[in-house]
Amino acid sequence: MKKKVVLLQGTFDILNWGHVRAFQRAKALGDYLIIALNTNALVKRFKRRNAVLPWYQKKFIIESCRFVDKVVRAPDFSPLKLLKRHDVSVYVLTREWESTKQKEIAYMKKKGGSVSFSPRFKGVIPTSKIKEILLKEASRKQS
């Protein structure tokens, strides 16, 4: 029987509880979870800022999560090449990206795969807020 491969792409700059919950939910949709981890060059181009951690460190951290089977480099905003290369059955994303991922969604539907929209989990402290808290703490200690 063919494995049901699931793909989820993201920056995961400072891994938080919401990211791990998304990995858990994505893994439950299939047999094999691939995380397409945005390269730091893509983070710089797309978010117009430097990534917090080196890519290989983020890869190592994410690979240690029991829900994740493989981490691959995502150098492009579009994961279309990765969806094809890894014969993905389920493409997972959040609703905020739906309008910008129409080619990928159409590809998945055409090939007979599926698209799953991961919810935003309540109670998650976003990465941007975590950075803000850490910066305030560092600033306070320097004063």
C-alpha positions in Angstrom: 0.0 0.0 0.0 1.3 3.5 -0.9 2.1 5.8 1.9 -0.1 8.9 2.3 2.4 11.7 2.3 1.5 15.0 3.9 3.4 18.3 3.3 3.4 21.5 5.5 5.6 24.5 4.6 6.7 27.2 6.9 9.5 29.3 8.4 9.2 28.0 12.0 11.8 30.6 13.1 11.2 30.1 16.8 9.4 26.9 17.2 6.3 27.3 19.4 3.4 25.3 20.7 1.2 26.2 17.7 3.8 24.8 15.3 4.0 21.5 17.1 0.2 21.3 17.3 0.2 21.9 13.5 2.7 19.1 13.0 0.6 16.8 15.1 -2.5 17.6 13.2 -0.8 17.3 9.8 0.7 13.9 10.8 -2.8 12.7 11.7 -3.8 13.3 8.1 -1.5 10.7 6.6 1.4 8.2 7.1 4.4 10.4 6.5 4.9 14.1 7.3 7.3 16.2 5.4 8.0 19.7 6.7 9.1 22.0 3.9 11.3 24.4 5.9 11.8 27.8 4.3 15.4 28.6 3.6 16.8 31.7 5.4 17.3 33.3 1.9 13.5 32.9 1.3 12.8 34.3 4.8 15.0 37.4 3.9 13.2 37.8 0.5 9.7 37.2 1.7 9.7 38.7 5.3 12.4 41.3 4.6 14.3 40.3 7.8 16.9 37.9 8.8 16.0 34.5 10.2 16.6 34.1 13.9 18.3 30.7 13.7 20.5 29.1 11.0 18.5 26.8 8.7 20.3 23.6 9.8 19.6 24.3 13.4 15.9 24.7 12.8 16.0 21.5 10.7 17.6 19.6 13.6 15.0 20.9 16.1 12.0 20.1 13.8 13.4 16.6 13.0 13.4 15.9 16.7 9.7 16.3 16.9 8.0 12.8 16.9 5.3 13.8 14.5 7.8 14.8 11.7 9.3 12.2 9.4 11.4 14.4 7.1 12.5 18.0 6.8 13.3 19.3 3.3 14.6 22.6 2.1 12.0 25.0 0.7 13.8 27.7 -1.3 10.6 29.0 -3.0 7.5 30.6 -1.8 5.6 28.0 -3.9 5.9 24.4 -2.8 4.7 23.2 -6.2 8.0 21.5 -7.0 8.0 19.8 -3.6 4.4 18.6 -4.0 5.4 16.9 -7.2 8.8 15.6 -6.2 7.5 13.9 -3.0 4.2 12.7 -4.6 2.3 14.5 -1.8 -1.3 13.2 -1.0 -2.3 16.0 1.4 -1.1 19.6 1.3 -1.6 21.5 4.6 -1.7 25.2 5.0 -3.6 27.9 6.9 -6.5 29.9 5.4 -4.3 33.1 5.4 -2.3 31.5 2.5 -5.3 30.2 0.5 -5.4 33.1 -2.0 -1.6 33.0 -2.7 -1.5 29.2 -3.1 -4.1 28.7 -5.8 -1.7 27.0 -8.2 -0.8 24.5 -5.6 -4.4 23.9 -4.5 -5.4 23.4 -8.2 -2.5 20.9 -8.7 -3.5 18.9 -5.6 -7.2 18.7 -6.7 -6.2 17.8 -10.3 -3.9 14.9 -9.2 -6.6 13.6 -6.8 -4.9 14.7 -3.6 -6.4 16.9 -1.0 -5.8 20.2 0.7 -6.3 20.6 4.4 -6.6 23.9 6.2 -4.9 23.9 9.6 -6.6 26.1 12.2 -5.0 28.8 14.2 -4.7 27.3 17.6 -6.0 29.3 20.6 -3.6 30.3 23.3 -0.5 30.2 21.1 2.0 33.0 21.7 3.1 34.0 18.1 6.8 34.1 17.2 6.6 37.8 16.8 5.3 38.2 20.4 8.0 35.8 21.7 10.7 37.9 20.0 9.1 41.1 21.5 9.2 39.6 25.0 12.8 38.4 24.6 13.9 41.9 23.4 12.2 43.6 26.3 13.9 41.2 28.7 17.3 41.7 27.1 16.8 45.5 27.1 15.7 45.4 30.8 18.8 43.5 31.7 21.1 45.9 29.9 19.6 48.9 31.7 
